Amino acid sequence: MNTRKLPKYLQLKNELLSWLESGKLSPGKQFPSENEIAEQFSLSRQTVRQTFGELEKDGWLERIQGKGTFARNPQRWEGEQVKTIGIITTYISDYIFPHIVRGAEAELRSRGYRLLLSSTDNNKDKEKESLQLMMSQPLSGLIIEPTKSAEGNPNLGFYLELQEKGIPYLMINEKYRELECTCLKVDDELGGYKAAAHLFENGHQSIAGFFKTDDMQGVNRLKGFLAAHRDHGIAVASNRVITYTTEQKSELPYREAVKLLSSKQEDRPTGFICYNDQLAIVLMEAAIQCGMSIPEDLSIVGFDDSNLAVALGTKLTTLTHPKTLMGEMAAGQLIGMIEEGNLYEDTVFQPELVERGSVMNRE
């Protein structure tokens, strides 16, 4: 069980829900005790008690005094309406995703819905598995973050089946281009433009951009990066644009950054624009390994204004992402689609530049 960053009680809740939904614990069967669960997952009894309370509230377990805690199926209780919304994201426990999930969960809970979570690890096959899992449940609607949205949609059939069954869904961060569904996203092209323009306006003439291009967020951030060069009359050298995939993210950008920073001083870029804050932190380390200081020798701009942006000694200049607000709005709009049949235009959030200590004026 992965307990990083997402609250431990929620991670445990998802794990126990998977037991219930897979049949590992069938209705009427006695649950392991709080002590047994706490010992199995190395958690406190308080955390387990909080999780049990959540599951009891959602109708998945029943406590019988003097006998113990028993699994139940909320669909089988006469007179109760099961309202479940699923969320499929590329990741759950990492980076900005816990904030998105918490925002959605708070809104759903306040409206009487329970939440079912699944992640794809940005893998198309796992997206298929997640969709199959969700569609095997009595589902009211779905919030979906596409997996590798720039590389097509081999799981189109599942989305068409959702439409055929009348199950509302919307997408966050991006959407597959062939689907006409509501989407809540950041204006990534504008963000890429603002990041590069900020460095140009601070006297930088040679900057490099690092973009993950198997999703449309990265493609659009790259597009904005190139547009800023055009508008400022600065040519883009071919070795100043580094693109990579999810599978390459742990090694390729770092290696290419070291290569750029190890070149002759007159050939080195003075600034890096990064696909996100995670990458910016990695490339800060690359610069330090090359004997450079941030921002005196190299300026760096990230994206998403995550917790990482203020985690190190040098605070990161970055672009905003709505995170919690996106989760809240996505949940609210989906409930409007479910309960009222509402239709929504796409919501496009405008990223704002947050200036901190990672950019130096070179004029």
Backbone hydrogen bonds in HBPLUS format (Angstrom, degrees):
<---DONOR---> <-ACCEPTOR-->    atom                        ^
c    i                          cat <-CA-CA->   ^        H-A-AA   ^      H-
h    n   atom  resd res      DA  || num        DHA   H-A  angle D-A-AA Bond
n    s   type  num  typ     dist DA aas  dist angle  dist       angle   num
A0006-LEU N   A0004-ARG O   2.65 MM   2  5.76 141.3  1.79 115.1 101.7     1
A0010-LEU N   A0007-PRO O   3.04 MM   3  5.39 125.9  2.34 104.4 118.0     2
A0011-GLN N   A0007-PRO O   3.04 MM   4  6.42 156.0  2.10 154.7 162.1     3
A0012-LEU N   A0008-LYS O   2.92 MM   4  6.12 164.2  1.95 152.8 156.9     4
A0013-LYS N   A0009-TYR O   2.88 MM   4  6.02 149.0  1.97 134.6 144.1     5
A0014-ASN N   A0010-LEU O   3.00 MM   4  6.23 159.0  2.04 147.2 151.2     6
A0015-GLU N   A0011-GLN O   3.10 MM   4  6.38 155.0  2.16 145.6 152.6     7
A0016-LEU N   A0012-LEU O   2.90 MM   4  6.17 168.2  1.91 160.6 162.5     8
A0017-LEU N   A0013-LYS O   2.84 MM   4  6.00 152.6  1.92 148.8 157.2     9
A0018-SER N   A0014-ASN O   3.03 MM   4  6.25 148.2  2.13 141.0 148.7    10
A0019-TRP N   A0015-GLU O   3.22 MM   4  6.65 142.3  2.37 140.3 150.3    11
A0019-TRP N   A0016-LEU O   3.10 MM   3  5.00 121.3  2.46  91.7 106.4    12
A0020-LEU N   A0016-LEU O   3.05 MM   4  6.39 157.7  2.10 149.2 154.5    13
A0021-GLU N   A0017-LEU O   2.77 MM   4  5.96 163.2  1.80 156.2 161.1    14
A0022-SER N   A0018-SER O   2.99 MM   4  5.82 139.3  2.16 134.9 143.8    15
A0024-LYS N   A0019-TRP O   2.93 MM   5  4.86 117.5  2.33 150.2 156.8    16
A0025-LEU N   A0019-TRP O   3.17 MM   6  5.61 152.2  2.25 123.3 120.1    17
A0029-LYS N   A0026-SER O   2.99 MM   3  5.64 161.4  2.03 143.7 147.0    18
A0028-GLY N   A0071-ALA O   2.68 MM  43  5.31 178.2  1.68 138.0 137.5    19
A0071-ALA N   A0029-LYS O   2.88 MM  42  5.54 168.6  1.89 161.5 161.0    20
A0031-PHE N   A0069-THR O   2.59 MM  38  5.35 168.4  1.61 148.3 152.5    21
A0037-ILE N   A0033-SER O   2.98 MM   4  6.27 163.8  2.01 157.2 160.9    22
A0038-ALA N   A0034-GLU O   2.86 MM   4  5.99 162.8  1.89 150.1 155.7    23
A0039-GLU N   A0035-ASN O   2.94 MM   4  6.10 156.1  2.00 145.9 152.0    24
A0040-GLN N   A0036-GLU O   2.94 MM   4  6.09 159.5  1.98 146.3 152.3    25
A0041-PHE N   A0037-ILE O   3.05 MM   4  6.20 158.4  2.10 155.1 158.8    26
A0042-SER N   A0038-ALA O   2.90 MM   4  5.53 106.9  2.44 134.5 149.1    27
A0043-LEU N   A0038-ALA O   2.92 MM   5  4.69 155.0  1.98 133.5 140.5    28
A0048-VAL N   A0044-SER O   3.17 MM   4  6.55 161.6  2.21 149.3 153.9    29
A0049-ARG N   A0045-ARG O   2.76 MM   4  5.92 159.9  1.80 150.8 156.9    30
A0050-GLN N   A0046-GLN O   2.95 MM   4  6.18 149.8  2.04 143.6 151.5    31
A0051-THR N   A0047-THR O   3.01 MM   4  6.32 153.9  2.08 146.7 153.8    32
A0052-PHE N   A0048-VAL O   2.85 MM   4  6.14 163.2  1.88 156.8 161.1    33
A0053-GLY N   A0049-ARG O   2.97 MM   4  6.16 152.6  2.05 142.0 149.5    34
A0054-GLU N   A0050-GLN O   3.06 MM   4  6.38 149.8  2.15 142.8 150.4    35
A0054-GLU N   A0051-THR O   3.07 MM   3  5.07 115.8  2.49  94.9 110.2    36
A0055-LEU N   A0051-THR O   2.96 MM   4  6.30 162.9  1.99 156.6 160.6    37
A0056-GLU N   A0052-PHE O   2.82 MM   4  6.00 153.9  1.89 149.6 157.2    38
A0057-LYS N   A0053-GLY O   2.94 MM   4  6.09 157.0  1.99 143.5 149.9    39
A0058-ASP N   A0054-GLU O   2.98 MM   4  6.27 148.7  2.09 145.7 154.3    40
A0060-TRP N   A0055-LEU O   2.81 MM   5  5.18 156.3  1.86 160.7 155.2    41
A0059-GLY N   A0056-GLU O   3.04 MM   3  5.02 151.2  2.13  99.0 108.0    42
A0072-ARG N   A0060-TRP O   3.07 MM  12  5.14 153.2  2.15 127.5 123.7    43
A0062-GLU N   A0070-PHE O   2.79 MM   8  5.25 149.8  1.88 149.4 159.5    44
A0070-PHE N   A0062-GLU O   2.79 MM   8  5.25 167.4  1.81 152.3 155.5    45
A0064-ILE N   A0068-GLY O   2.81 MM   4  5.43 176.9  1.81 172.6 171.5    46
A0067-LYS N   A0064-ILE O   2.94 MM   3  5.48 160.8  1.98 135.9 139.9    47
A0068-GLY N   A0064-ILE O   2.97 MM   4  5.43 167.8  1.99 157.1 157.2    48
A0076-ARG N   A0073-ASN O   2.93 MM   3  5.64 156.0  1.99 125.1 131.5    49
A0080-GLU N   A0077-TRP O   3.17 MM   3  5.87 162.3  2.20 141.0 141.3    50
A0114-ARG N   A0083-LYS O   2.88 MM  31  6.28 166.8  1.90 161.6 163.7    51
A0140-SER N   A0084-THR O   2.74 MM  56  5.37 164.9  1.76 159.0 161.7    52
A0085-ILE N   A0114-ARG O   3.01 MM  29  6.38 166.0  2.03 166.3 167.7    53
A0116-LEU N   A0085-ILE O   3.06 MM  31  6.25 156.4  2.12 143.5 145.9    54
A0086-GLY N   A0141-GLY O   3.05 MM  55  6.49 158.8  2.10 157.1 155.8    55
A0143-ILE N   A0086-GLY O   2.85 MM  57  6.25 155.7  1.91 154.6 162.7    56
A0087-ILE N   A0116-LEU O   2.84 MM  29  6.26 152.7  1.91 162.8 167.2    57
A0118-SER N   A0087-ILE O   2.98 MM  31  6.33 138.7  2.15 167.4 168.8    58
A0088-ILE N   A0143-ILE O   2.86 MM  55  6.32 160.3  1.90 161.9 168.4    59
A0145-GLU N   A0088-ILE O   2.75 MM  57  6.10 152.1  1.83 162.2 171.2    60
A0089-THR N   A0118-SER O   3.13 MM  29  6.67 153.6  2.21 155.7 159.3    61
A0120-THR N   A0089-THR O   2.99 MM  31  6.43 141.9  2.14 142.1 153.2    62
A0121-ASP N   A0090-THR O   2.71 MM  31  4.95 128.4  1.97 142.3 147.0    63
A0097-PHE N   A0094-ASP O   3.09 MM   3  5.94 142.4  2.24 147.9 147.1    64
A0099-HIS N   A0096-ILE O   3.14 MM   3  5.63 128.6  2.42 109.8 121.9    65
A0100-ILE N   A0096-ILE O   3.36 MM   4  6.77 153.2  2.44 147.7 155.2    66
A0101-VAL N   A0097-PHE O   2.97 MM   4  6.20 169.0  1.98 162.1 164.1    67
A0102-ARG N   A0098-PRO O   2.89 MM   4  6.00 160.4  1.92 145.7 151.5    68
A0103-GLY N   A0099-HIS O   3.03 MM   4  6.16 157.2  2.08 144.0 150.0    69
A0104-ALA N   A0100-ILE O   3.07 MM   4  6.36 160.1  2.11 149.6 154.6    70
A0105-GLU N   A0101-VAL O   2.78 MM   4  5.97 165.6  1.80 155.9 160.6    71
A0106-ALA N   A0102-ARG O   2.97 MM   4  6.06 164.0  1.99 150.1 153.2    72
A0107-GLU N   A0103-GLY O   3.35 MM   4  6.54 162.2  2.38 143.6 147.8    73
A0108-LEU N   A0104-ALA O   2.88 MM   4  6.09 166.0  1.90 158.7 163.1    74
A0109-ARG N   A0105-GLU O   2.88 MM   4  5.95 169.9  1.89 155.5 158.3    75
A0110-SER N   A0106-ALA O   3.14 MM   4  6.24 156.3  2.20 140.7 147.1    76
A0111-ARG N   A0108-LEU O   3.01 MM   3  5.17 140.4  2.17 100.6 112.5    77
A0113-TYR N   A0108-LEU O   2.94 MM   5  5.03 169.9  1.95 143.5 140.3    78
A0112-GLY N   A0109-ARG O   3.13 MM   3  5.13 168.1  2.15 106.1 109.2    79
A0123-ASN N   A0120-THR O   3.00 MM   3  5.50 134.8  2.21 113.4 122.6    80
A0127-GLU N   A0123-ASN O   2.91 MM   4  6.26 140.5  2.07 146.8 159.4    81
A0128-LYS N   A0124-LYS O   3.06 MM   4  6.39 152.0  2.14 144.7 151.1    82
A0129-GLU N   A0125-ASP O   3.07 MM   4  6.45 155.3  2.14 143.5 149.7    83
A0130-SER N   A0126-LYS O   2.87 MM   4  6.07 155.2  1.93 144.4 151.2    84
A0131-LEU N   A0127-GLU O   2.90 MM   4  6.15 160.1  1.94 152.4 157.4    85
A0132-GLN N   A0128-LYS O   2.93 MM   4  6.17 158.1  1.98 150.4 156.7    86
A0133-LEU N   A0129-GLU O   2.89 MM   4  6.12 157.8  1.94 148.3 154.3    87
A0134-MET N   A0130-SER O   2.91 MM   4  6.14 168.0  1.92 153.0 156.0    88
A0135-MET N   A0131-LEU O   2.95 MM   4  6.06 162.2  1.98 149.2 154.2    89
A0136-SER N   A0133-LEU O   3.18 MM   3  5.29 149.4  2.28 100.9 110.1    90
A0137-GLN N   A0134-MET O   3.09 MM   3  5.52 162.8  2.12 112.2 117.4    91
A0139-LEU N   A0137-GLN O   2.93 MM   2  5.43 115.7  2.36 113.0  95.8    92
A0142-LEU N   A0168-PRO O   3.04 MM  26  6.56 145.4  2.16 141.9 152.7    93
A0170-LEU N   A0142-LEU O   3.07 MM  28  6.60 147.1  2.19 153.1 162.3    94
A0144-ILE N   A0170-LEU O   2.96 MM  26  6.29 160.0  2.00 151.4 158.1    95
A0172-ILE N   A0144-ILE O   2.94 MM  28  6.21 145.1  2.07 138.8 145.6    96
A0151-GLU N   A0148-LYS O   2.96 MM   3  5.64 166.7  1.98 125.5 129.0    97
A0150-ALA N   A0214-ASP O   3.16 MM  64  5.08 154.6  2.23 117.9 118.9    98
A0156-LEU N   A0153-ASN O   3.21 MM   3  5.55 140.7  2.37 122.9 120.2    99
A0158-PHE N   A0155-ASN O   3.04 MM   3  5.72 138.2  2.22 118.4 127.5   100
A0159-TYR N   A0156-LEU O   2.95 MM   3  5.24 119.4  2.33 105.0 120.4   101
A0160-LEU N   A0156-LEU O   2.97 MM   4  6.31 154.5  2.04 157.4 165.7   102
A0161-GLU N   A0157-GLY O   2.95 MM   4  6.13 143.6  2.09 137.5 147.7   103
A0162-LEU N   A0158-PHE O   2.96 MM   4  6.29 148.1  2.06 142.7 150.7   104
A0163-GLN N   A0159-TYR O   3.16 MM   4  6.45 156.9  2.22 142.7 147.9   105
A0164-GLU N   A0160-LEU O   2.86 MM   4  6.11 153.0  1.93 143.1 151.4   106
A0165-LYS N   A0161-GLU O   2.89 MM   4  6.08 151.3  1.97 149.2 155.8   107
A0167-ILE N   A0162-LEU O   2.94 MM   5  5.20 161.7  1.97 157.3 155.0   108
A0166-GLY N   A0163-GLN O   3.07 MM   3  5.00 149.7  2.17  97.3 106.7   109
A0171-MET N   A0182-THR O   2.93 MM  11  6.32 165.1  1.96 153.3 157.6   110
A0184-LEU N   A0171-MET O   2.94 MM  13  6.46 151.4  2.02 149.0 156.7   111
A0173-ASN N   A0184-LEU O   2.74 MM  11  6.02 142.5  1.88 160.5 159.9   112
A0179-LEU N   A0176-TYR O   3.09 MM   3  5.68 160.7  2.12 119.1 125.1   113
A0347-THR N   A0183-CYS O   2.90 MM 164  6.33 152.8  1.97 151.1 160.0   114
A0185-LYS N   A0347-THR O   2.90 MM 162  6.32 163.2  1.93 168.1 172.2   115
A0349-PHE N   A0185-LYS O   2.78 MM 164  6.17 161.9  1.81 153.7 158.1   116
A0188-ASP N   A0186-VAL O   2.87 MM   2  5.41 119.3  2.24 111.6  94.2   117
A0187-ASP N   A0349-PHE O   2.90 MM 162  5.98 153.2  1.97 171.2 162.4   118
A0191-GLY N   A0187-ASP O   3.05 MM   4  6.38 153.1  2.13 146.1 154.5   119
A0192-GLY N   A0188-ASP O   2.90 MM   4  6.17 160.8  1.94 152.0 155.5   120
A0193-TYR N   A0189-GLU O   2.98 MM   4  6.21 152.9  2.06 146.3 154.2   121
A0194-LYS N   A0190-LEU O   2.83 MM   4  6.08 166.1  1.84 155.4 158.5   122
A0195-ALA N   A0191-GLY O   2.99 MM   4  6.16 158.5  2.04 150.1 155.6   123
A0196-ALA N   A0192-GLY O   3.25 MM   4  6.42 169.0  2.26 145.5 147.6   124
A0197-ALA N   A0193-TYR O   2.86 MM   4  5.98 169.3  1.87 159.8 163.5   125
A0198-HIS N   A0194-LYS O   2.93 MM   4  5.93 149.1  2.03 142.1 149.5   126
A0199-LEU N   A0196-ALA O   3.10 MM   3  5.36 120.2  2.47 101.7 115.5   127
A0200-PHE N   A0196-ALA O   3.05 MM   4  6.41 162.5  2.08 154.7 159.9   128
A0201-GLU N   A0197-ALA O   2.83 MM   4  6.00 160.0  1.87 152.6 157.9   129
A0202-ASN N   A0199-LEU O   3.02 MM   3  5.01 142.9  2.17  97.5 109.0   130
A0204-HIS N   A0199-LEU O   3.05 MM   5  5.45 162.2  2.08 148.6 143.9   131
A0203-GLY N   A0200-PHE O   3.01 MM   3  5.26 147.2  2.13 116.5 114.7   132
A0362-ARG N   A0202-ASN O   2.68 MM 160  5.92 168.6  1.69 161.4 157.3   133
A0270-THR N   A0206-SER O   2.81 MM  64  5.95 154.4  1.87 167.3 170.3   134
A0208-ALA N   A0271-GLY O   2.91 MM  63  6.36 159.4  1.96 155.8 159.1   135
A0273-ILE N   A0208-ALA O   2.81 MM  65  6.24 154.0  1.88 156.3 164.6   136
A0209-GLY N   A0240-ARG O   2.76 MM  31  6.20 157.9  1.81 165.9 169.2   137
A0242-ILE N   A0209-GLY O   2.84 MM  33  6.14 175.2  1.84 169.9 171.5   138
A0210-PHE N   A0273-ILE O   2.91 MM  63  6.27 157.1  1.97 165.7 173.0   139
A0275-TYR N   A0210-PHE O   2.90 MM  65  5.83 115.7  2.32 149.2 167.3   140
A0211-PHE N   A0242-ILE O   2.89 MM  31  6.36 159.6  1.94 161.3 168.2   141
A0244-TYR N   A0211-PHE O   3.11 MM  33  6.48 142.5  2.26 147.0 151.6   142
A0213-THR N   A0244-TYR O   3.02 MM  31  6.15 143.7  2.16 156.7 168.0   143
A0219-VAL N   A0215-ASP O   3.25 MM   4  6.59 159.9  2.29 146.2 152.2   144
A0220-ASN N   A0216-MET O   2.89 MM   4  5.94 164.1  1.92 148.3 151.8   145
A0221-ARG N   A0217-GLN O   2.94 MM   4  6.16 150.3  2.03 145.4 154.3   146
A0222-LEU N   A0218-GLY O   2.95 MM   4  6.10 156.6  2.00 147.1 153.2   147
A0223-LYS N   A0219-VAL O   2.95 MM   4  6.22 149.1  2.05 140.1 149.4   148
A0224-GLY N   A0220-ASN O   2.99 MM   4  6.28 154.9  2.05 146.1 151.2   149
A0225-PHE N   A0221-ARG O   2.99 MM   4  6.21 153.6  2.06 144.2 151.8   150
A0226-LEU N   A0222-LEU O   2.97 MM   4  6.27 158.8  2.02 155.4 159.3   151
A0227-ALA N   A0223-LYS O   2.99 MM   4  6.21 154.3  2.06 144.2 152.0   152
A0228-ALA N   A0224-GLY O   2.99 MM   4  6.21 152.7  2.07 149.2 155.2   153
A0229-HIS N   A0225-PHE O   3.33 MM   4  6.65 151.3  2.42 140.3 147.3   154
A0230-ARG N   A0226-LEU O   3.08 MM   4  6.47 159.8  2.12 150.7 155.5   155
A0231-ASP N   A0227-ALA O   2.94 MM   4  6.20 169.1  1.95 155.7 158.1   156
A0232-HIS N   A0228-ALA O   3.04 MM   4  6.12 137.0  2.23 141.0 151.4   157
A0232-HIS N   A0229-HIS O   3.23 MM   3  5.23 131.1  2.48  94.9 107.8   158
A0234-ILE N   A0229-HIS O   2.91 MM   5  4.98 166.8  1.93 149.2 148.1   159
A0233-GLY N   A0230-ARG O   3.06 MM   3  5.12 162.9  2.09 107.6 112.1   160
A0240-ARG N   A0237-ALA O   2.90 MM   3  5.30 160.7  1.94 119.0 122.6   161
A0248-GLN N   A0245-THR O   3.01 MM   3  5.15 137.7  2.19 101.1 113.5   162
A0249-LYS N   A0246-THR O   3.32 MM   3  5.32 159.1  2.36 102.5 108.6   163
A0251-GLU N   A0248-GLN O   3.21 MM   3  5.91 156.2  2.27 120.6 126.7   164
A0252-LEU N   A0248-GLN O   2.99 MM   4  5.56 144.4  2.12 157.4 168.3   165
A0255-ARG N   A0251-GLU O   3.01 MM   4  6.16 168.3  2.02 162.3 166.1   166
A0256-GLU N   A0252-LEU O   2.94 MM   4  6.10 165.1  1.96 160.7 164.3   167
A0257-ALA N   A0253-PRO O   2.88 MM   4  6.01 150.8  1.96 147.8 156.1   168
A0258-VAL N   A0254-TYR O   3.01 MM   4  6.26 163.3  2.03 154.7 158.2   169
A0259-LYS N   A0255-ARG O   3.09 MM   4  6.31 153.6  2.16 142.9 150.5   170
A0260-LEU N   A0256-GLU O   3.00 MM   4  6.26 159.3  2.04 146.8 151.4   171
A0261-LEU N   A0257-ALA O   2.91 MM   4  6.13 162.6  1.94 154.2 159.2   172
A0262-SER N   A0258-VAL O   2.92 MM   4  5.92 122.5  2.26 139.9 153.0   173
A0262-SER N   A0259-LYS O   3.35 MM   3  5.21 143.5  2.49  93.3 103.4   174
A0263-SER N   A0260-LEU O   3.37 MM   3  5.61 165.6  2.40 105.9 109.9   175
A0267-ASP N   A0264-LYS O   2.80 MM   3  5.31 147.0  1.91 115.7 126.6   176
A0268-ARG N   A0265-GLN O   3.25 MM   3  5.25 156.1  2.31 101.1 108.2   177
A0299-SER N   A0270-THR O   2.96 MM  29  6.29 168.3  1.97 142.3 145.0   178
A0272-PHE N   A0299-SER O   2.79 MM  27  6.27 150.8  1.87 153.6 162.5   179
A0301-VAL N   A0272-PHE O   2.99 MM  29  6.40 151.5  2.07 157.8 167.0   180
A0274-CYS N   A0301-VAL O   2.92 MM  27  6.07 160.9  1.95 168.0 174.4   181
A0280-ALA N   A0276-ASN O   3.07 MM   4  6.36 156.7  2.12 145.9 153.3   182
A0277-ASP N   A0303-PHE O   3.02 MM  26  5.28 131.3  2.26 153.2 139.6   183
A0281-ILE N   A0277-ASP O   3.00 MM   4  6.25 156.5  2.06 156.1 159.0   184
A0282-VAL N   A0278-GLN O   3.29 MM   4  6.61 155.9  2.35 143.1 149.5   185
A0283-LEU N   A0279-LEU O   2.87 MM   4  6.17 159.1  1.91 159.3 165.1   186
A0284-MET N   A0280-ALA O   2.87 MM   4  6.10 139.3  2.03 142.9 154.3   187
A0285-GLU N   A0281-ILE O   3.21 MM   4  6.49 154.8  2.28 143.1 148.5   188
A0286-ALA N   A0282-VAL O   3.07 MM   4  6.48 146.6  2.19 139.4 149.1   189
A0287-ALA N   A0283-LEU O   3.00 MM   4  6.22 156.1  2.06 143.8 148.9   190
A0288-ILE N   A0284-MET O   2.98 MM   4  6.31 158.6  2.02 150.6 156.4   191
A0289-GLN N   A0285-GLU O   2.91 MM   4  6.14 155.6  1.97 149.0 155.7   192
A0290-CYS N   A0286-ALA O   3.10 MM   4  6.36 130.3  2.35 136.8 149.8   193
A0290-CYS N   A0287-ALA O   3.03 MM   3  5.03 132.0  2.27  94.9 108.6   194
A0292-MET N   A0287-ALA O   2.94 MM   5  5.27 160.8  1.98 146.6 144.0   195
A0291-GLY N   A0288-ILE O   2.95 MM   3  5.06 156.9  2.01 110.3 113.1   196
A0297-ASP N   A0293-SER O   2.87 MM   4  5.29 158.8  1.92 137.7 144.7   197
A0298-LEU N   A0293-SER O   3.33 MM   5  6.65 141.5  2.49 156.7 162.2   198
A0300-ILE N   A0358-SER O   2.88 MM  58  5.54 155.2  1.94 143.0 150.0   199
A0302-GLY N   A0317-THR O   2.89 MM  15  6.30 163.1  1.92 150.4 153.3   200
A0304-ASP N   A0319-LEU O   2.65 MM  15  5.41 141.1  1.80 137.2 150.5   201
A0309-ALA N   A0306-SER O   3.07 MM   3  5.55 149.8  2.16 110.1 118.0   202
A0310-VAL N   A0307-ASN O   3.28 MM   3  5.96 160.1  2.32 115.8 120.4   203
A0311-ALA N   A0308-LEU O   3.13 MM   3  4.85 170.0  2.14 104.4 107.1   204
A0316-LEU N   A0309-ALA O   2.79 MM   7  4.76 170.1  1.80 150.6 153.2   205
A0357-GLY N   A0315-LYS O   2.91 MM  42  5.09 128.3  2.19 117.8 133.1   206
A0318-THR N   A0354-VAL O   3.07 MM  36  5.35 151.7  2.15 140.9 147.6   207
A0354-VAL N   A0318-THR O   2.75 MM  36  5.35 172.3  1.76 172.5 171.5   208
A0320-THR N   A0352-GLU O   2.99 MM  32  5.34 144.3  2.12 136.3 147.4   209
A0325-LEU N   A0322-PRO O   3.07 MM   3  5.36 140.1  2.23 144.5 132.7   210
A0326-MET N   A0323-LYS O   3.02 MM   3  5.21 116.5  2.44 100.7 116.2   211
A0327-GLY N   A0323-LYS O   3.08 MM   4  6.49 155.8  2.14 154.5 161.2   212
A0328-GLU N   A0324-THR O   2.93 MM   4  6.25 163.3  1.96 156.0 160.4   213
A0329-MET N   A0325-LEU O   2.86 MM   4  6.02 171.2  1.87 156.6 158.9   214
A0330-ALA N   A0326-MET O   2.87 MM   4  5.94 159.7  1.92 148.3 154.6   215
A0331-ALA N   A0327-GLY O   3.04 MM   4  6.19 165.6  2.06 149.4 153.0   216
A0332-GLY N   A0328-GLU O   2.93 MM   4  6.14 162.9  1.96 150.3 155.6   217
A0333-GLN N   A0329-MET O   2.83 MM   4  5.97 164.4  1.86 153.8 157.4   218
A0334-LEU N   A0330-ALA O   2.97 MM   4  6.10 160.0  2.01 147.6 153.5   219
A0335-ILE N   A0331-ALA O   2.99 MM   4  6.19 159.5  2.03 150.9 156.2   220
A0336-GLY N   A0332-GLY O   3.05 MM   4  6.29 149.4  2.14 140.5 149.2   221
A0337-MET N   A0333-GLN O   2.92 MM   4  6.28 145.2  2.04 146.1 155.9   222
A0337-MET N   A0334-LEU O   3.10 MM   3  4.96 118.1  2.50  91.1 106.4   223
A0338-ILE N   A0334-LEU O   2.90 MM   4  6.21 153.2  1.97 149.3 156.7   224
A0339-GLU N   A0335-ILE O   2.80 MM   4  5.90 177.0  1.80 158.5 159.4   225
A0340-GLU N   A0336-GLY O   2.95 MM   4  5.27 148.0  2.06 127.8 137.6   226
A0342-ASN N   A0336-GLY O   3.20 MM   6  5.50 167.5  2.21 125.7 122.1   227
A0341-GLY N   A0337-MET O   3.17 MM   4  4.43 130.5  2.43 104.7 113.4   228
